[in-house]
Amino acid sequence: MQVSNANNIKIYNLSCGKSLPEFISDQKRRALLKKDEGLRRRIELIQDFDMPTVSSNVKMSPDGQYIFTAGTYKPRVKCYDVNHLSMKFERCFDAEVVALDVLSQDYSKLVFLLNDRTVEFHTQQGKHYNVRIPKFGRAMAYHPSNCDLMLVGSGSEIYRLNLDQGRFLKSYETQSPELHCCVINPDHHLVVVGGSDGHVECWDPRSRCRAGIMQTAAHVQDFVDDNSSAMVTALKFNGALNLAVGTSSGQVLLYDMRNNRPFVIKDHRYDLPIHSIAFNNENNFVISSDARCVKLWQERTGEAVTAVEMEKDINEMCLIDNSGLFFLANESPKLHTYFIPMLGPAPRWCSFLDSLTEEMEENPVHEIYDDYKFLTQKDVESLGLSNLIGTSLLRAYMHGYFVDMRLYHKAAMIANPFAFKEYRNQKIAEKIEEGRMKRVQIKKLPKVNKQLAERLLSRAEDQDLTSGKKKKMKREAASLLDDPRFKSMFEDSSFQVDQESEEFRLLNPVVSKQFEKQRSNERKESSLVEATSDNENGSHSGVSSSENEEEERKWVKESKKAHRNVHNKTAAARERRRAEDAETTIAPRMFEIKGDEAIDGQRFSTLDDLEKFGSEEIQLARKRKASATLGERIDEAERHMSVKTHKGPGFQMGAKQATFRVEKVDAKQKQRTEEEKRHRDERRSVRRPANKLKRVKGGRDSFFKR
């Protein structure tokens, strides 16, 4: 399904997609459907809705259950049953069909006007009767009140064939030399015909005389040349009084039958004859069609609403009543089906279109031409495809051309064999530049704590800090230099970090490792573009791993060296403190505390008092318990005893009672307990048991092996 959005109005082309040929077998058909995704995703509203070469006519039965299409070659008609969405029957003719009409409510009675002056009648069984008319016919209309079939053609007469009596009646003589179209109003039964001289004549079948005549060519004289006149090619009634007239110069005129001047004139601007007109009374739209496009416009103002264009010429349009679905017979085998939800809902027999279009609006899909590449004139010249201009390989579109993607790739490889390598290097350079632009830019480092600012900058630029706490540290380091709360740390000299202190020396190896990592990243970035071709061979993973091991060993060595320096520097101070401690003599000091004295609010008791009466806290608790009420004693008992045993005659079914209190559980403490348990389980699973070790026999020393 192809979706277009002309003038912000959704137009769904239900016939867009690939079709399978009829002559292939079912096995090949299934194989093609399995391989080609486009065939699987296409929407085939009506099965085999096509003609061998060209479709010329399409019409809907009055009951809305059958669709009739006529085409060639060989000339034929097809009937489709909408209840089964498939073809019901197919019949062939000896001549091409010019016009067709349905005489009954269903497919049981049909009439066809052929281009060999033959009028052919069909019933359910097939061909019933045929008759010839004096002139080549162009249009016909059926009057159900008196069973008259009106036929017009290359002559000035309106032929009347009465289907009840089975004979021709006296013809109506018109002023036009030739007649192109004919229509009968279902309300007042006026017969209206359009002629080649631009006249529209109305005939009353009751009196068999002309009721009126309108000159339409004079109203469109501004749109045609002086040497030619517009012919009437299409007629359509809207109600009892409104009449739409289509001309051969591409204009549509809307008349009120009570006035001989049109109230709206719409120009298609293609100078092509109008062949089909329809009305959408729900939105007051007029749908008119010529060989190039179908246009929707306002009935009262003539303002354009939207348009549907096709590559092939359109022969006839059929709009289904009270819906937004219409068919187009055209100069191609496939009959095109379009659906415009703005005009109305889908018919009942294809109501799934409404839900399908709603889903597509909720999940819009961007249409992309995957099989074609758009090239400007300059691109065509640079690829050396100028000699293909005018052929089917280059399709002109706007200011350039559409070319097949396979042809474009071949031409690009011939014109520039190294294009892919240049494109790859360009993408790598863009990626590196994008990463550099995201870094924190500092024009000048501060004078105070310059090295600290440099370390913060390196942390902000570190690309490995991308998640969790590391990402938070990276964000904080990036904003630390600009934060006014820490401004004094980089301006006031009293906040200068002492690099000679013991703490700084112990942390110095870690800082050195960070700087070394930063320099290594910069070296890798600078050499990435130059070594792109070498990295493709896959021989660089071992080198990077060896470099990481070398950096780790270097960092461990520096850490040990820093610890040794700090230890040696403080050795003399430790010896001096050790000598002073050896000379100092520590003697015990004895104190006597009386039982009735209190120091800092605390009362001291002797050992005898503690053994006899207990501590002061125990004595106070004993006093509180003795003076407590009954309710307080019950609460105290419930806190210390959760299960009570009862005895007596009232406890035959059970003698125990359990009470408990719901206490709030600390989430952090619970999480900490679970983490400790997981840690213990993990260490228990990876530890090596000692029962697997044994002594080597015959050895003097104690060697163990696993």
Phi and psi in degrees as a GROMACS rama.xvg file:
@    title "Ramachandran Plot"
@    xaxis  label "Phi"
@    yaxis  label "Psi"
@TYPE xy
-104.596  133.405  GLN-2
-115.957  127.543  VAL-3
-119.112  155.255  SER-4
-129.562  60.3256  ASN-5
-75.1831  121.499  ALA-6
58.6169  37.8799  ASN-7
60.782  32.0704  ASN-8
-124.095  124.525  ILE-9
-72.9896  128.16  LYS-10
-126.505  120.105  ILE-11
-105.792  120.875  TYR-12
-92.8852  104.837  ASN-13
-81.8863  -9.09213  LEU-14
-100.281  0.426177  SER-15
-74.2137  130.95  CYS-16
140.115  169.683  GLY-17
-78.206  152.363  LYS-18
-123.779  152.039  SER-19
-94.6435  140.324  LEU-20
-68.6652  153.97  PRO-21
-77.1525  -25.8687  GLU-22
-80.8383  -10.4197  PHE-23
-78.7099  155.23  ILE-24
-77.5722  168.334  SER-25
-65.3053  -34.0012  ASP-26
-64.8534  -45.0746  GLN-27
-67.5972  -33.3266  LYS-28
-63.9676  -44.0618  ARG-29
-66.0381  -36.6114  ARG-30
-65.9088  -40.0731  ALA-31
-66.7374  -39.252  LEU-32
-65.4022  -31.8873  LEU-33
-73.3846  -35.4612  LYS-34
-83.3511  -44.227  LYS-35
-92.8992  116.421  ASP-36
-69.9907  -32.4938  GLU-37
-62.8603  -35.3635  GLY-38
-70.34  -34.7212  LEU-39
-71.9484  -33.3846  ARG-40
-89.9858  -4.52334  ARG-41
-73.004  156.171  ARG-42
-109.042  114.534  ILE-43
-106.234  92.6813  GLU-44
-61.6679  -48.1447  LEU-45
-123.469  130.033  ILE-46
-69.2448  134.51  GLN-47
55.9014  43.2242  ASP-48
-86.7893  74.5009  PHE-49
-159.037  177.65  ASP-50
-128.272  161.622  MET-51
-60.4509  -41.9918  PRO-52
-130.172  -58.8583  THR-53
-137.349  141.726  VAL-54
-108.166  128.719  SER-55
-108.687  -29.816  SER-56
-139.128  149.663  ASN-57
-148.77  136.435  VAL-58
-152.438  150.371  LYS-59
-106.932  141.933  MET-60
-70.2575  155.224  SER-61
-59.7659  -30.885  PRO-62
-82.9357  -3.16148  ASP-63
72.28  20.4133  GLY-64
-107.544  -11.2909  GLN-65
-138.106  145.271  TYR-66
-119.756  131.136  ILE-67
-114.443  131.272  PHE-68
-130.631  143.512  THR-69
-126.513  145.956  ALA-70
-169.129  -164.104  GLY-71
-149.918  170.068  THR-72
-114.838  137.055  TYR-73
-73.3168  145.315  LYS-74
-55.1515  131.575  PRO-75
-157.612  168.303  ARG-76
-131.164  142.618  VAL-77
-124.022  140.157  LYS-78
-115.744  130.393  CYS-79
-117.344  133.796  TYR-80
-93.7403  116.955  ASP-81
-72.5992  -20.1696  VAL-82
-69.1341  -28.9523  ASN-83
-109.339  -4.56542  HIS-84
52.9974  41.9127  LEU-85
-151.213  172.836  SER-86
-78.2888  137.234  MET-87
-93.3708  -47.1268  LYS-88
-155.665  166.607  PHE-89
-141.426  133.253  GLU-90
-133.515  147.488  ARG-91
-110.925  159.626  CYS-92
-125.882  169.691  PHE-93
-89.8995  -13.1785  ASP-94
-142.124  164.317  ALA-95
-73.3282  149.264  GLU-96
-85.0622  128.224  VAL-97
-93.5624  -42.2508  VAL-98
-151.914  153.968  ALA-99
-138.57  154.144  LEU-100
-147.531  154.509  ASP-101
-106.982  120.864  VAL-102
-88.2263  -21.9167  LEU-103
-115.117  -175.647  SER-104
-77.5397  -24.7039  GLN-105
-119.813  -149.704  ASP-106
-92.7667  8.55929  TYR-107
-74.3158  -25.2198  SER-108
-134.832  117.161  LYS-109
-131.054  153.089  LEU-110
-134.916  138.311  VAL-111
-128.344  134.807  PHE-112
-103.285  116.849  LEU-113
-100.079  162.699  LEU-114
-81.2776  5.68415  ASN-115
-107.424  26.1255  ASP-116
69.3563  21.8995  ARG-117
-103.533  136.882  THR-118
-110.652  118.626  VAL-119
-116.332  131.409  GLU-120
-108.208  138.052  PHE-121
-127.076  148.017  HIS-122
-119.407  -166.319  THR-123
-63.0593  -35.0146  GLN-124
-77.145  -23.1441  GLN-125
141.157  -146.282  GLY-126
-67.3179  131.918  LYS-127
-108.626  -46.8647  HIS-128
-163.231  153.816  TYR-129
-139.861  150.773  ASN-130
-146.015  152.534  VAL-131
-107.077  150.531  ARG-132
-112.316  159.045  ILE-133
-65.4221  -33.0791  PRO-134
-117.949  161.457  LYS-135
-67.5467  125.774  PHE-136
-82.6361  152.302  GLY-137
-128.161  -27.3711  ARG-138
-157.683  163.107  ALA-139
-154.22  158.931  MET-140
-148.507  143.711  ALA-141
-108.589  130.16  TYR-142
-103.098  101.75  HIS-143
-70.9519  -17.255  PRO-144
-68.1504  -42.1374  SER-145
-118.128  9.73261  ASN-146
61.7363  32.1364  CYS-147
-93.3098  133.639  ASP-148
-104.885  113.055  LEU-149
-89.5396  127.725  MET-150
-126.814  132.558  LEU-151
-126.038  155.914  VAL-152
-163.767  -141.956  GLY-153
-73.8626  -2.68521  SER-154
-104.45  -178.555  GLY-155
-93.2272  -0.532339  SER-156
-97.575  150.852  GLU-157
-104.253  107.347  ILE-158
-78.8599  135.009  TYR-159
-116.277  116.256  ARG-160
-112.002  112.381  LEU-161
-85.3742  118.057  ASN-162
-82.3693  -12.9778  LEU-163
-80.2049  -44.5792  ASP-164
-86.5954  -19.8103  GLN-165
73.6995  35.0574  GLY-166
-151.831  162.892  ARG-167
-79.5335  140.128  PHE-168
-102.382  174.932  LEU-169
-63.6532  132.57  LYS-170
-77.4974  158.724  SER-171
-91.274  131.441  TYR-172
-94.4026  121.623  GLU-173
-106.734  168.893  THR-174
-85.0657  -16.1549  GLN-175
-80.2725  141.215  SER-176
-69.0382  -32.0218  PRO-177
-139.501  150.347  GLU-178
-118.673  139.177  LEU-179
-113.983  -24.7719  HIS-180
-148.652  159.831  CYS-181
-152.319  138.644  CYS-182
-150.01  149.528  VAL-183
-121.851  129.464  ILE-184
-76.7362  128.413  ASN-185
-74.5717  -11.1423  PRO-186
-90.7161  -55.8284  ASP-187
-109.524  2.48483  HIS-188
63.765  27.3127  HIS-189
-73.616  138.846  LEU-190
-96.7061  119.863  VAL-191
-117.131  130.799  VAL-192
-128.532  152.154  VAL-193
-118.594  136.433  GLY-194
-111.432  173.804  GLY-195
-74.949  -15.4859  SER-196
-91.6595  6.34403  ASP-197
86.5707  10.3318  GLY-198
-94.0703  144.333  HIS-199
-117.263  117.789  VAL-200
-111.788  140.243  GLU-201
-115.169  130.228  CYS-202
-122.167  139.18  TRP-203
-97.7921  115.108  ASP-204
-68.7921  -15.4343  PRO-205
-75.0091  -42.7789  ARG-206
-97.5432  -8.81888  SER-207
54.607  42.1879  ARG-208
-139.958  164.209  CYS-209
-71.495  130.057  ARG-210
-92.7368  -24.5627  ALA-211
178.75  168.488  GLY-212
-145.417  141.617  ILE-213
-126.659  139.162  MET-214
-100.073  104.302  GLN-215
-92.0423  -22.5344  THR-216
-64.6659  -31.1787  ALA-217
-68.5158  -27.2625  ALA-218
-81.0027  -14.6539  HIS-219
-116.845  19.1149  VAL-220
-65.4437  -26.2779  GLN-221
-70.4831  -17.4707  ASP-222
-97.8207  -7.3043  PHE-223
-121.985  169.53  VAL-224
-71.8064  161.468  ASP-225
-70.0229  -28.4165  ASP-226
-84.6882  -6.58086  ASN-227
-127.403  161.35  SER-228
-127.546  150.722  SER-229
-80.1471  137.96  ALA-230
-101.227  153.646  MET-231
-87.8175  119.714  VAL-232
-116.634  -12.5114  THR-233
-150.836  143.481  ALA-234
-137.458  143.127  LEU-235
-156.282  129.085  LYS-236
-90.5171  145.294  PHE-237
-127.667  94.4119  ASN-238
81.6362  -160.102  GLY-239
-88.6567  -19.7558  ALA-240
-118.212  -25.157  LEU-241
-91.8508  134.157  ASN-242
-133.083  130.737  LEU-243
-104.445  132.618  ALA-244
-122.085  124.87  VAL-245
-104.356  138.826  GLY-246
-111.508  167.073  THR-247
-75.2969  -14.762  SER-248
-91.9465  2.91362  SER-249
94.9336  22.6251  GLY-250
-113.021  150.791  GLN-251
-120.919  124.946  VAL-252
-112.997  131.22  LEU-253
-105.118  123.683  LEU-254
-115.497  149.058  TYR-255
-97.2803  125.211  ASP-256
-59.1877  -15.8285  MET-257
-87.6943  -1.88809  ARG-258
-135.34  141.421  ASN-259
-91.8145  8.9839  ASN-260
-116.334  137.299  ARG-261
-72.8406  146.225  PRO-262
-93.9313  -13.4691  PHE-263
-144.919  135.974  VAL-264
-124.979  120.896  ILE-265
-114.176  126.173  LYS-266
-104.656  126.882  ASP-267
-76.3865  -20.8215  HIS-268
65.6699  25.7126  ARG-269
-116.375  -7.34189  TYR-270
56.8926  34.3463  ASP-271
-116.356  147.541  LEU-272
-63.7183  141.812  PRO-273
-83.5707  126.117  ILE-274
-116.102  -15.9042  HIS-275
-144.423  138.008  SER-276
-136.905  139.02  ILE-277
-142.858  159.496  ALA-278
-120.833  141.187  PHE-279
-116.435  94.5474  ASN-280
-70.8506  -21.3841  ASN-281
-66.4478  -38.1124  GLU-282
-111.555  3.33778  ASN-283
58.1209  46.806  ASN-284
-107.855  152.47  PHE-285
-115.841  130.783  VAL-286
-112.759  113.601  ILE-287
-121.973  148.606  SER-288
-136.46  138.866  SER-289
-121.98  -167.267  ASP-290
-69.727  -17.8094  ALA-291
-97.699  -43.5174  ARG-292
-154.14  169.739  CYS-293
-114.759  125.058  VAL-294
-114.716  139.932  LYS-295
-111.842  129.534  LEU-296
-149.242  161.574  TRP-297
-70.0627  138.049  GLN-298
-70.8158  -35.5736  GLU-299
-88.4089  -31.0489  ARG-300
-111.614  -19.8359  THR-301
78.0097  8.7366  GLY-302
-70.7047  134.501  GLU-303
-69.4344  138.52  ALA-304
-105.182  -56.4468  VAL-305
-163.227  177.882  THR-306
-149.467  151.273  ALA-307
-121.984  120.222  VAL-308
-112.3  151.759  GLU-309
-133.508  156.739  MET-310
-75.2021  -36.2854  GLU-311
-92.1366  158.204  LYS-312
-70.5589  139.433  ASP-313
-91.6738  133.229  ILE-314
-100.64  -35.0728  ASN-315
-161.133  150.43  GLU-316
-121.724  141.27  MET-317
-132.323  113.31  CYS-318
-98.09  127.128  LEU-319
-76.1327  132.176  ILE-320
-61.4638  141.178  ASP-321
56.7262  37.1694  ASN-322
-152.282  173.183  SER-323
-104.662  17.5601  GLY-324
-102.69  134.59  LEU-325
-145.873  154.678  PHE-326
-111.911  149.861  PHE-327
-128.295  116.429  LEU-328
-84.5816  130.635  ALA-329
-144.2  179.096  ASN-330
-82.772  47.839  GLU-331
-148.733  161.343  SER-332
-62.9788  -35.4439  PRO-333
-87.9506  131.005  LYS-334
-81.349  127.012  LEU-335
-87.7384  140.502  HIS-336
-121.034  128.628  THR-337
-124.283  148.133  TYR-338
-133.4  123.508  PHE-339
-119.456  104.534  ILE-340
-61.1629  -23.7593  PRO-341
-66.3264  -30.8269  MET-342
-72.1585  -29.9152  LEU-343
161.957  174.308  GLY-344
-73.7394  170.441  PRO-345
-73.3172  153.084  ALA-346
-60.8858  164.014  PRO-347
-64.4986  -32.5853  ARG-348
-76.6411  -9.95441  TRP-349
-136.274  46.8563  CYS-350
-65.9318  -16.1943  SER-351
-65.8474  -15.5601  PHE-352
-64.5898  -33.4528  LEU-353
-63.6326  -48.5991  ASP-354
-66.5147  -34.1329  SER-355
-65.9867  -44.0062  LEU-356
-69.0764  -33.9426  THR-357
-64.2494  -40.5635  GLU-358
-64.6376  -37.796  GLU-359
-68.5997  -33.3187  MET-360
-71.2299  -35.3562  GLU-361
-70.5128  -35.1617  GLU-362
-119.004  79.982  ASN-363
-65.7434  141.795  PRO-364
-116.944  125.23  VAL-365
-79.2051  121.647  HIS-366
-77.6713  128.423  GLU-367
-129.838  136.672  ILE-368
-81.1386  93.3998  TYR-369
-75.0727  -28.282  ASP-370
-91.2679  -4.88472  ASP-371
-131.222  152.818  TYR-372
-123.214  131.091  LYS-373
-87.512  128.47  PHE-374
-125.613  138.005  LEU-375
-81.0876  174.449  THR-376
-62.3388  -37.2343  GLN-377
-66.6913  -39.6677  LYS-378
-65.3011  -38.8567  ASP-379
-62.8662  -41.4806  VAL-380
-68.2594  -38.5859  GLU-381
-68.5797  -29.9261  SER-382
-86.4914  -5.23605  LEU-383
75.0008  32.1571  GLY-384
-107.446  18.3588  LEU-385
-65.1867  -28.734  SER-386
-71.6701  -10.8477  ASN-387
-93.3938  -1.91599  LEU-388
-66.1917  129.54  ILE-389
99.5863  -11.9988  GLY-390
-95.1815  175.677  THR-391
-75.6227  -9.77034  SER-392
-76.5204  -25.9142  LEU-393
-117.096  115.772  LEU-394
-100.857  116.244  ARG-395
-66.0137  133.079  ALA-396
-151.999  117.959  TYR-397
54.6853  -121.398  MET-398
-98.0131  17.9004  HIS-399
-155.761  -149.227  GLY-400
-141.614  150.915  TYR-401
-99.141  129.576  PHE-402
-127.594  147.413  VAL-403
-60.3086  138.96  ASP-404
-62.7816  -34.4746  MET-405
-67.5685  -41.1624  ARG-406
-65.8303  -36.1267  LEU-407
-64.8975  -43.0969  TYR-408
-64.192  -40.4093  HIS-409
-64.0936  -44.4816  LYS-410
-65.9833  -37.5598  ALA-411
-67.1413  -38.3932  ALA-412
-66.9204  -35.69  MET-413
-73.0327  -40.8715  ILE-414
-70.9431  -38.192  ALA-415
-143.549  94.1187  ASN-416
-65.6184  -25.7156  PRO-417
-98.7724  22.177  PHE-418
-66.7582  -38.9334  ALA-419
-66.9309  -41.2475  PHE-420
-64.736  -40.7358  LYS-421
-65.0629  -39.8888  GLU-422
-63.8827  -40.3058  TYR-423
-65.8541  -45.5946  ARG-424
-63.3156  -36.0808  ASN-425
-66.0436  -41.0307  GLN-426
-65.5079  -38.518  LYS-427
-65.2789  -43.3436  ILE-428
-63.39  -38.7973  ALA-429
-65.1836  -37.2481  GLU-430
-66.5782  -41.3855  LYS-431
-66.4246  -41.8954  ILE-432
-65.8159  -34.7775  GLU-433
-64.9299  -39.0711  GLU-434
-67.0648  -34.7708  GLY-435
-69.2998  -34.5415  ARG-436
-68.4312  -24.6106  MET-437
-80.1877  -11.0884  LYS-438
-73.5049  159.578  ARG-439
-78.7338  123.507  VAL-440
-97.0778  122.892  GLN-441
-119.805  118.972  ILE-442
-70.1756  -40.333  LYS-443
-146.842  131.789  LYS-444
-76.6763  149.504  LEU-445
-70.5714  160.157  PRO-446
-75.8163  -35.4617  LYS-447
-91.0155  132.48  VAL-448
54.69  50.8361  ASN-449
-64.7713  -41.7751  LYS-450
-69.1348  -34.5781  GLN-451
-63.6926  -42.7527  LEU-452
-62.765  -36.9338  ALA-453
-66.8224  -38.2182  GLU-454
-67.4077  -40.1495  ARG-455
-62.6422  -39.0097  LEU-456
-65.0411  -40.5287  LEU-457
-65.0139  -36.6893  SER-458
-67.1257  -38.2651  ARG-459
-66.3751  -28.9745  ALA-460
-90.3138  -6.24749  GLU-461
-68.282  121.522  ASP-462
-80.9839  -11.7461  GLN-463
-79.5317  -17.9454  ASP-464
-86.5968  86.8068  LEU-465
-122.204  -3.02416  THR-466
-153.693  156.048  SER-467
65.1021  -140.822  GLY-468
-65.9102  -32.9761  LYS-469
-63.8636  -38.3774  LYS-470
-65.4405  -38.6857  LYS-471
-64.7196  -41.2668  LYS-472
-61.9633  -39.446  MET-473
-64.3486  -41.7374  LYS-474
-67.1589  -40.3076  ARG-475
-67.0959  -38.6162  GLU-476
-66.4455  -33.2799  ALA-477
-69.3345  -32.7031  ALA-478
-97.7766  -0.64242  SER-479
-69.0842  -39.0539  LEU-480
-69.596  -27.5985  LEU-481
-94.0356  -5.95556  ASP-482
-75.9022  123.341  ASP-483
-66.4509  -19.7159  PRO-484
-67.7094  -29.4415  ARG-485
-107.347  20.6012  PHE-486
-65.5478  -37.6637  LYS-487
-66.957  -24.3367  SER-488
-66.2889  -24.3206  MET-489
-108.885  5.63871  PHE-490
-122.072  -37.3039  GLU-491
-87.0725  127.736  ASP-492
-70.4848  -17.2243  SER-493
-69.1522  -16.2135  SER-494
-95.4789  12.2306  PHE-495
-64.6109  133.553  GLN-496
-76.4059  128.554  VAL-497
-84.1005  106.898  ASP-498
-78.162  -7.67253  GLN-499
-92.7107  -3.04427  GLU-500
-74.4164  159.811  SER-501
-66.0348  -39.1365  GLU-502
-63.3667  -42.5325  GLU-503
-65.6122  -38.4781  PHE-504
-67.2936  -36.0213  ARG-505
-68.393  -33.0059  LEU-506
-86.6233  -9.35727  LEU-507
-60.6362  -39.7713  ASN-508
-59.3147  -37.1573  PRO-509
-64.0035  -43.259  VAL-510
-63.6009  -40.6787  VAL-511
-62.0972  -37.8418  SER-512
-64.1848  -38.9131  LYS-513
-63.0737  -43.6064  GLN-514
-64.8473  -39.0865  PHE-515
-65.1831  -38.045  GLU-516
-64.8769  -40.2736  LYS-517
-63.022  -46.2107  GLN-518
-63.9702  -35.9182  ARG-519
-65.2404  -40.9719  SER-520
-63.2508  -40.5  ASN-521
-64.7666  -39.1684  GLU-522
-65.4638  -38.8449  ARG-523
-65.5003  -42.0906  LYS-524
-64.2397  -41.446  GLU-525
-68.221  -28.8793  SER-526
-100.204  5.52846  SER-527
-69.532  -44.8798  LEU-528
-67.5568  -39.7434  VAL-529
-70.1773  -32.392  GLU-530
-101.255  24.2882  ALA-531
-64.5861  -47.4825  THR-532
-65.2456  -32.8422  SER-533
-72.8416  -33.4416  ASP-534
-70.8869  -20.0773  ASN-535
-67.0315  -22.5861  GLU-536
-75.1085  -10.2116  ASN-537
75.4413  27.2299  GLY-538
-109.318  32.5371  SER-539
-125.122  -3.58849  HIS-540
-71.7314  -38.7431  SER-541
-66.049  -37.1415  GLY-542
-65.2256  -42.6563  VAL-543
-65.4786  -39.2019  SER-544
-65.8934  -39.0732  SER-545
-66.2052  -35.9302  SER-546
-64.5669  -39.0946  GLU-547
-64.3323  -41.2455  ASN-548
-64.0039  -40.3704  GLU-549
-63.426  -41.2475  GLU-550
-64.0341  -38.2301  GLU-551
-64.4398  -44.8258  GLU-552
-63.3747  -39.1331  ARG-553
-64.9829  -39.5328  LYS-554
-66.8703  -41.263  TRP-555
-62.3761  -40.8876  VAL-556
-63.3709  -43.2826  LYS-557
-65.55  -37.9404  GLU-558
-63.3769  -44.882  SER-559
-63.3583  -39.5974  LYS-560
-63.7569  -41.5873  LYS-561
-63.844  -42.127  ALA-562
-63.778  -39.3547  HIS-563
-64.0693  -41.3687  ARG-564
-62.2925  -44.8577  ASN-565
-64.1941  -40.1964  VAL-566
-65.1765  -41.9863  HIS-567
-68.5222  -36.1724  ASN-568
-66.9196  -32.9136  LYS-569
-97.7831  9.86549  THR-570
-66.7395  -43.1966  ALA-571
-62.8225  -41.4554  ALA-572
-64.9037  -36.916  ALA-573
-66.9541  -39.9427  ARG-574
-63.75  -39.7049  GLU-575
-65.6249  -42.8255  ARG-576
-66.5677  -35.0648  ARG-577
-66.0385  -39.579  ARG-578
-66.436  -40.9889  ALA-579
-63.7237  -38.5689  GLU-580
-67.1134  -33.0045  ASP-581
-69.7251  -34.6896  ALA-582
-76.8176  -22.573  GLU-583
-77.9838  130.47  THR-584
-106.244  127.937  THR-585
-108.144  117.735  ILE-586
-112.691  143.09  ALA-587
-71.3345  147.938  PRO-588
-118.354  133.266  ARG-589
-106.182  139.681  MET-590
-130.653  149.109  PHE-591
-119.894  125.545  GLU-592
-116.707  128.749  ILE-593
-82.2998  150.575  LYS-594
-68.2649  -28.2866  GLY-595
-92.288  4.33799  ASP-596
-96.9986  151.914  GLU-597
-129.202  133.023  ALA-598
-116.21  125.153  ILE-599
54.4018  38.214  ASP-600
80.0886  2.0282  GLY-601
-106.294  133.875  GLN-602
-97.713  134.223  ARG-603
-104.374  142.426  PHE-604
-125.275  152.347  SER-605
-81.229  169.257  THR-606
-66.2857  -34.2051  LEU-607
-65.2769  -41.6992  ASP-608
-63.2475  -39.9298  ASP-609
-64.963  -39.6268  LEU-610
-69.1259  -31.3425  GLU-611
-86.3779  -48.6583  LYS-612
-110.806  -13.1834  PHE-613
86.9805  -179.253  GLY-614
-74.9576  170.656  SER-615
-63.407  -38.3452  GLU-616
-64.9567  -39.741  GLU-617
-65.7808  -39.3853  ILE-618
-64.8983  -41.4311  GLN-619
-64.6864  -40.622  LEU-620
-63.8599  -37.054  ALA-621
-65.5393  -40.9673  ARG-622
-65.3311  -42.1787  LYS-623
-63.6005  -37.5806  ARG-624
-67.4773  -36.8105  LYS-625
-69.2373  -33.6097  ALA-626
-93.9889  4.86478  SER-627
-74.8514  153.065  ALA-628
-78.39  174.797  THR-629
-65.8756  -41.5961  LEU-630
-62.9898  -40.348  GLY-631
-66.2805  -37.3911  GLU-632
-65.886  -37.5859  ARG-633
-65.2918  -43.4921  ILE-634
-61.7977  -41.1473  ASP-635
-64.3669  -38.4332  GLU-636
-68.5791  -38.101  ALA-637
-66.4361  -33.3209  GLU-638
-68.5208  -32.8888  ARG-639
-97.4633  -13.128  HIS-640
-137.793  113.32  MET-641
-87.9673  -22.147  SER-642
-123.328  125.907  VAL-643
-116.347  147.531  LYS-644
-109.691  128.409  THR-645
-115.821  142.95  HIS-646
-130.574  143.043  LYS-647
146.382  175.299  GLY-648
-69.9926  -18.8798  PRO-649
-86.0843  4.77108  GLY-650
-124.988  49.739  PHE-651
-70.6282  -34.1491  GLN-652
-84.9668  -8.06166  MET-653
170.408  140.408  GLY-654
-118.267  17.2121  ALA-655
-128.031  144.935  LYS-656
-133.009  127.986  GLN-657
-110.861  132.714  ALA-658
-126.949  150.021  THR-659
-152.85  162.95  PHE-660
-121.92  137.523  ARG-661
-88.3119  116.555  VAL-662
-108.348  149.836  GLU-663
-71.4883  131.823  LYS-664
-97.6212  128.579  VAL-665
-71.6521  121.026  ASP-666
-66.0896  -38.9012  ALA-667
-67.9165  -41.9113  LYS-668
-64.2681  -38.8182  GLN-669
-65.0723  -42.6146  LYS-670
-64.491  -40.5901  GLN-671
-63.8815  -40.0626  ARG-672
-63.6395  -42.1334  THR-673
-64.5463  -40.2444  GLU-674
-64.7703  -41.2905  GLU-675
-63.3468  -39.6452  GLU-676
-64.4717  -43.0596  LYS-677
-62.7696  -38.4332  ARG-678
-64.5513  -42.848  HIS-679
-64.1105  -41.9488  ARG-680
-63.074  -39.6079  ASP-681
-65.3577  -44.9556  GLU-682
-66.3126  -34.4185  ARG-683
-67.5082  -32.9695  ARG-684
-76.0726  -27.0632  SER-685
-101.451  -4.04753  VAL-686
-73.8348  154.651  ARG-687
-99.5543  117.22  ARG-688
-69.2931  148.376  PRO-689
-80.9715  -12.7553  ALA-690
-72.8942  -9.68183  ASN-691
-86.9504  -6.34503  LYS-692
-93.0182  141.72  LEU-693
-148.207  158.44  LYS-694
-81.471  143.789  ARG-695
-81.34  127.313  VAL-696
-76.371  147.172  LYS-697
84.2592  2.36347  GLY-698
-103.433  150.741  GLY-699
-83.8485  -41.725  ARG-700
-85.9803  165.87  ASP-701
-92.214  98.5969  SER-702
-109.661  143.416  PHE-703
-123.613  147.898  PHE-704
-138.897  159.193  LYS-705
